[in-house]
Amino acid sequence: MKILVLGDFEDVYQSTSAAYHLKKKGYEIISVTRPIEEQEMIQLAEGTDAIVLVRERTTLDRKLISMLRDVKLISQTGKGTAHLDLDALKDHDIEVTTTPGGSASSVVELTIGLMIGAARQFPLHQKLIEDDRWVQTPGMELNGKQLGILGYGTIGKRVAQVGTALGMNIKVWRPTGSETEVLNDNMDVGTLEEVLKTSDVLSLHMRYSPEWKGFLSKERLQLLKNHAIFINTSRAAFVDEKALAQLIRSRKLAGAGIDVFSEEPLVHNPYKGCDNIILTPHIGYITAEVLQRFAEAALYNIDKFFSKTDIL
C-alpha cells in the first residue's frame, strides 16, 4: 500500500507513531514537504492508494481527480472540503475522510490573541517603538464590551466561553442549527443586523461553503458600530476584503485581526499600510500540537479504511 502526503511543509508525518505502525504493516509513506506543480503531483500519485491532504494547501478539481487513477481514498486533515470537487470524487469512487476538531484550541487561542492585540493597538505600538518613539496610545478594555459571534460551532462556542471569562457580553447569530444550544449556554441570540450594529468586537466563526461567498458585503460591513474591531480566523471568502480594508483605513473600525485571505500565499495585500490591523499568514491551525494530531488522525483514517482495524 502506498500513501502520498501532500502539503507536509513542516515535515511532520514520517515521525508520527501512526506512520511507524503503518510502515511495520508494509505501508510506504511518501511525504511532499514543498509546493509542487500539478504534473509532478500526478506522477507521484501513480500507484498510490491514498492521499493525505494537509488542510487546503492542495486543490483537487475534476480534471485533476480524473487523473488519480489508482487513488481510493482522500484523507483530508481538518473538516474543510471547499477545495475539493466532492461530486467528481464520488463519480470516480474515491472516498473522503476528515479529521474534525483537531485545531479548535489553536484557532480559539489565536482569535483571542488577535482580539486583545487589536484592542490594545499592538501594531501601532510596535511600529512606534521600532521608530524609537515612546507613545502610549490608549486602547480599548474588553471587559464589559459586547462580543458578537457569527456562527456557534465548536470554535465559536469556545470563543464565547473565553469572552465571557474576560467579562464580555456575548451576542450570537447562528446561521444554521437550533438556537436552543446558544440559549442553554446563557448566551444572548440576536438577528444578524443586531449583532453587526451593536458589537464592539465582531468575530467570524462560520463554516464556509460556496453559497456564503461575499456574505459580509460592503453594505453589511457598513452596519458595523463605529470604532468596532473585526476578527476573522475563519475564511476570507465570507468578506468583501476591499470594503473591509476601506473601513479599517478610514478608522471607522478601530482595528482588526485577520488570519485568512482570498489570495494565499498573500501577494497583493489589500490592507497594506494600515497600522491598526494585525495580519497573520493563516496560522490558526499552525501549532506543533495540531499538526501532530492531524497527522495521527489522517493516517489512522487510512488504516481504518483499508483494514478496518485500529492502529493507535
BELMO-V686532 format. One record per backbone hydrogen bond with DSSP energy under -0.5 kcal/mol. CO is the residue of the C=O (numbers start at 1). NH is the residue of the N-H. If there is no record, write none. Layout:
CO	NH
CO	NH
This chain:
1	28
2	49
2	50
3	5
3	30
4	6
4	52
5	32
6	54
7	9
8	11
12	15
13	16
16	20
17	21
18	22
19	23
20	24
21	25
22	27
23	26
27	29
28	3
28	30
29	31
30	5
31	33
32	7
32	8
37	41
38	42
39	43
40	44
41	45
43	46
45	48
49	72
49	73
50	4
51	75
52	6
52	54
53	55
53	77
54	57
59	61
60	85
61	65
62	66
63	67
64	67
65	68
67	69
68	71
72	95
73	51
73	75
74	76
74	97
75	53
78	99
81	84
83	60
84	86
85	89
86	90
87	91
88	92
89	94
90	93
93	95
95	74
97	76
99	78
99	102
101	104
103	107
104	108
105	109
106	110
107	111
108	112
109	113
110	114
111	115
112	116
113	117
114	118
115	119
116	120
117	122
118	121
119	140
121	125
122	126
123	127
124	128
125	129
126	130
127	131
128	133
129	132
133	135
135	137
142	145
145	147
145	169
146	148
146	200
146	201
147	171
148	203
149	151
149	173
150	205
153	157
154	158
155	159
156	160
157	161
158	162
159	163
160	164
161	165
162	166
163	168
164	167
167	144
168	170
169	147
170	188
171	149
172	190
173	151
173	175
179	183
180	184
181	185
182	187
183	186
188	172
191	195
192	196
193	197
194	198
195	199
196	225
200	229
201	148
202	231
203	150
203	205
204	233
205	153
209	212
210	213
212	215
215	217
216	240
217	221
218	222
220	223
221	224
225	228
228	254
228	255
229	202
230	257
231	204
232	259
232	260
235	238
236	239
237	214
238	216
239	241
240	244
241	245
242	246
243	247
244	248
245	249
246	250
247	252
247	253
248	251
252	227
255	230
256	278
257	232
258	280
259	282
262	264
267	269
268	270
269	272
271	274
276	256
277	279
278	258
280	282
283	286
285	287
287	291
288	292
289	293
290	294
291	295
292	296
293	297
294	298
295	299
296	300
297	301
298	302
299	303
300	304
301	305
302	306
303	307
303	308
303	309
304	308
